Amino acid sequence: MIRNTAREIAVHLTYELSFTAYPVEQLLDLRLSAEEFTSYGDEYDIYKEAPNAKQAEYIRRVVSGVREHGAELDECIARYAKGWSFARIPLVAAAVMRVAMYEVLYMPDIPNAVAINEAVELARKYETEETVKFVNGILGSFVREEVKE
């Protein structure tokens, strides 16, 4: 498994946080188990291989961080979502942006350009072209305005 696959799994779990009753640690323990990967592997390519320890740590850090900083991340999304109410933003697009913003703000080892590019590619996989442009615009504005390098 490579980092962008681990990132995609982190987006899936971040999306799931939007509607699950599980505490984040319980969700992570369940979804990152070998049994879970075995059950989904035949259906979804990204679940064919379970994450190694480093990848699982990355997924846990991102998903837990998004949960912990969710209000801050959502406020950032809302601030740059000109013309869109937060409620109108598709849940998958919101999950993609939360992960990218978390990486930008709290994971200095990941270059901002990589976080944004990967987010746009994930949005392209799951969303309409209009939403992809929206995600790219929000993340670009966010990095230009909020991140001082």
C-alpha positions in Angstrom: 0.0 0.0 0.0 1.3 3.5 -0.8 0.6 6.8 0.9 -2.1 7.9 -1.5 -4.0 4.7 -0.8 -3.7 5.3 2.9 -4.9 8.9 2.4 -7.9 7.6 0.5 -8.7 5.2 3.3 -8.4 8.1 5.8 -10.9 10.1 3.7 -13.3 7.1 3.7 -13.0 7.0 7.5 -13.3 10.8 7.9 -16.5 10.6 5.8 -17.8 7.8 8.0 -17.2 10.0 11.0 -20.0 12.2 9.6 -22.6 9.7 10.4 -21.3 7.0 12.8 -22.0 6.6 16.5 -18.7 4.9 17.1 -16.0 6.8 19.0 -13.0 7.5 16.7 -10.7 5.0 18.3 -13.3 2.2 18.1 -14.0 3.1 14.5 -10.3 2.9 13.7 -9.8 -0.4 15.5 -12.7 -1.9 13.6 -12.0 -0.5 10.1 -8.2 -1.1 10.2 -8.5 -4.7 11.3 -7.3 -7.5 9.0 -10.8 -9.0 9.0 -12.3 -5.7 7.7 -9.8 -5.6 4.9 -10.4 -9.2 4.0 -14.2 -8.6 3.8 -13.9 -5.4 1.6 -10.9 -6.5 -0.5 -12.9 -8.4 -3.1 -15.1 -5.4 -3.7 -12.8 -2.4 -3.4 -9.2 -2.3 -4.7 -8.0 0.0 -2.0 -8.8 -2.6 0.6 -7.0 -5.5 -1.1 -3.9 -4.9 1.1 -4.1 -4.0 4.8 -1.9 -1.1 5.8 1.5 -1.7 7.4 2.3 -0.2 10.8 3.5 3.1 9.3 0.4 3.5 7.1 -2.0 2.5 9.9 -0.3 5.2 12.1 -0.8 7.8 9.4 -4.5 6.8 8.9 -5.0 6.9 12.7 -3.3 10.3 13.1 -5.2 11.9 10.3 -8.7 10.5 11.2 -8.2 11.2 14.9 -6.8 14.7 14.1 -9.8 15.5 11.9 -12.1 14.5 14.7 -10.2 16.5 17.2 -9.9 19.6 15.0 -13.2 19.2 13.1 -14.8 22.5 14.2 -11.7 24.4 13.2 -11.4 22.6 9.8 -15.1 23.1 9.1 -14.8 26.8 10.0 -12.0 27.1 7.5 -14.0 25.4 4.8 -17.0 27.6 5.5 -14.8 30.8 5.4 -13.6 30.0 1.9 -16.8 28.4 0.5 -17.9 31.6 -1.1 -21.5 31.2 -2.4 -22.0 27.8 -0.8 -23.5 27.1 2.6 -21.6 24.4 4.5 -24.7 22.2 4.4 -24.6 22.2 0.6 -21.1 20.8 0.4 -21.2 17.1 -0.4 -20.0 14.9 2.6 -17.2 13.3 0.6 -15.9 16.7 -0.6 -16.0 17.9 3.0 -14.1 14.8 4.1 -11.5 15.3 1.4 -11.0 19.0 2.4 -10.8 18.1 6.1 -8.0 15.6 5.5 -6.0 18.0 3.2 -6.4 20.9 5.7 -5.4 18.7 8.6 -2.3 17.7 6.6 -1.4 21.3 5.8 -1.9 22.5 9.4 -0.6 19.7 11.4 1.7 17.5 9.3 4.6 19.6 8.2 6.3 16.6 6.7 3.7 16.6 3.9 4.2 19.5 1.4 1.2 21.7 1.0 1.2 21.1 -2.8 1.1 17.3 -2.3 -1.9 17.6 0.2 -3.8 19.8 -2.3 -3.0 17.7 -5.3 -4.0 14.5 -3.6 -7.2 16.1 -2.4 -8.1 17.2 -5.9 -7.4 13.7 -7.3 -9.6 12.1 -4.6 -12.3 14.7 -5.3 -12.1 13.8 -9.0 -12.5 10.2 -8.2 -15.7 10.7 -6.2 -17.3 14.0 -7.1 -18.5 16.1 -10.1 -16.1 18.3 -12.0 -17.9 21.4 -10.5 -17.2 20.1 -7.0 -13.5 19.3 -7.9 -13.0 22.9 -9.0 -14.7 24.0 -5.8 -12.4 21.8 -3.6 -9.3 23.0 -5.5 -10.4 26.7 -5.1 -11.1 26.4 -1.4 -7.8 24.6 -0.7 -5.8 27.0 -2.8 -7.3 30.0 -1.1 -6.9 28.4 2.3 -3.1 27.8 1.8 -2.5 31.3 0.2 -4.3 33.1 3.0 -3.8 31.0 6.2 -0.5 29.3 5.8 2.6 31.3 6.3 5.7 29.5 5.0 
